[in-house]
Amino acid sequence: MLVAEDETLLADAIAEWLRRDAFAVDVVNDGDAALERLGTNAYDVLVLDRDLPVVHGDDVCRAVVDSGSGTRVLMLTAAAAVRDRVAGLRLGADDYLVKPFAMVELSARVQVLVRRGHPLPPKLARAGVVLDPARREVYRDERYVSLSRKEFAVLAELLRADGSVLSAEDLLERAWDEHTDPFTAVVRVTMMKLRRKLGDPPLIQTVPGVGYQIP
């Protein structure tokens, strides 16, 4: 998802909070940069400050709606009047949150928008592993497996692949944000921890020179 907020401390705080929920998050601080990112990346949700510099948030919202991309817009503003909220929604925003707000509420609203745009299957299951996206629970052969948020996200992508091989680059793109160094060992380290937690017999296979799969 994309956070477009000109208050850098707030933008970084929002991004950090959403990353705790295993979302991959990019951050920009003006409307022109937001439009550039939206033109090159497919985002599930745009957390959009209405009063962005360079290009106003209203114009960014209109561009998202006109593009037909399916990106959901959560608009942020300091204006609390009903007429302001109505105006934002009439622009095409899917939800509207007045500053100051609680991060837990923002996170809940984002999750609702994600489910609305891309309904999650009740469960993902393969090779004795059952992953419940709604409850954020994983079981292997009916044994509960405690995973970190990134481990959970990686396992979900492998299960969604339905036996296909995913490269390290695929996993970086889907489970991390764009600022992650593509030459980092983060995928390999996460995969090592995930395999250890899932236990024996080994579930995730490495396809040399290609990537990872759950056959």
ChimeraX attribute file (.defattr): number of C-alpha atoms within 10 A of each C-alpha:
attribute: neighborCount
match mode: 1-to-1
recipient: residues
	/A:1	24
	/A:2	24
	/A:3	23
	/A:4	28
	/A:5	26
	/A:6	19
	/A:7	13
	/A:8	13
	/A:9	10
	/A:10	12
	/A:11	20
	/A:12	17
	/A:13	12
	/A:14	19
	/A:15	20
	/A:16	15
	/A:17	17
	/A:18	22
	/A:19	18
	/A:20	13
	/A:21	15
	/A:22	18
	/A:23	20
	/A:24	23
	/A:25	23
	/A:26	20
	/A:27	23
	/A:28	21
	/A:29	19
	/A:30	22
	/A:31	26
	/A:32	19
	/A:33	15
	/A:34	23
	/A:35	18
	/A:36	11
	/A:37	16
	/A:38	20
	/A:39	14
	/A:40	8
	/A:41	10
	/A:42	13
	/A:43	19
	/A:44	19
	/A:45	21
	/A:46	26
	/A:47	24
	/A:48	29
	/A:49	29
	/A:50	24
	/A:51	19
	/A:52	22
	/A:53	14
	/A:54	11
	/A:55	15
	/A:56	15
	/A:57	25
	/A:58	21
	/A:59	16
	/A:60	25
	/A:61	27
	/A:62	14
	/A:63	17
	/A:64	21
	/A:65	17
	/A:66	11
	/A:67	12
	/A:68	8
	/A:69	14
	/A:70	15
	/A:71	23
	/A:72	24
	/A:73	24
	/A:74	25
	/A:75	25
	/A:76	24
	/A:77	19
	/A:78	14
	/A:79	14
	/A:80	13
	/A:81	9
	/A:82	9
	/A:83	10
	/A:84	15
	/A:85	19
	/A:86	12
	/A:87	12
	/A:88	22
	/A:89	17
	/A:90	11
	/A:91	15
	/A:92	19
	/A:93	23
	/A:94	16
	/A:95	18
	/A:96	23
	/A:97	21
	/A:98	15
	/A:99	12
	/A:100	10
	/A:101	11
	/A:102	10
	/A:103	13
	/A:104	11
	/A:105	11
	/A:106	19
	/A:107	16
	/A:108	12
	/A:109	15
	/A:110	22
	/A:111	17
	/A:112	14
	/A:113	21
	/A:114	18
	/A:115	13
	/A:116	12
	/A:117	14
	/A:118	11
	/A:119	10
	/A:120	13
	/A:121	12
	/A:122	11
	/A:123	15
	/A:124	19
	/A:125	17
	/A:126	16
	/A:127	11
	/A:128	11
	/A:129	19
	/A:130	21
	/A:131	22
	/A:132	16
	/A:133	16
	/A:134	12
	/A:135	9
	/A:136	14
	/A:137	15
	/A:138	23
	/A:139	16
	/A:140	18
	/A:141	9
	/A:142	10
	/A:143	12
	/A:144	13
	/A:145	17
	/A:146	15
	/A:147	17
	/A:148	14
	/A:149	16
	/A:150	22
	/A:151	20
	/A:152	21
	/A:153	22
	/A:154	22
	/A:155	25
	/A:156	20
	/A:157	17
	/A:158	21
	/A:159	21
	/A:160	15
	/A:161	14
	/A:162	14
	/A:163	13
	/A:164	14
	/A:165	18
	/A:166	18
	/A:167	17
	/A:168	19
	/A:169	13
	/A:170	14
	/A:171	18
	/A:172	20
	/A:173	15
	/A:174	15
	/A:175	24
	/A:176	22
	/A:177	17
	/A:178	14
	/A:179	12
	/A:180	11
	/A:181	11
	/A:182	13
	/A:183	9
	/A:184	10
	/A:185	11
	/A:186	16
	/A:187	21
	/A:188	11
	/A:189	11
	/A:190	16
	/A:191	20
	/A:192	13
	/A:193	14
	/A:194	22
	/A:195	18
	/A:196	12
	/A:197	14
	/A:198	20
	/A:199	11
	/A:200	8
	/A:201	7
	/A:202	10
	/A:203	19
	/A:204	17
	/A:205	13
	/A:206	15
	/A:207	12
	/A:208	7
	/A:209	7
	/A:210	11
	/A:211	16
	/A:212	21
	/A:213	21
	/A:214	20
	/A:215	15
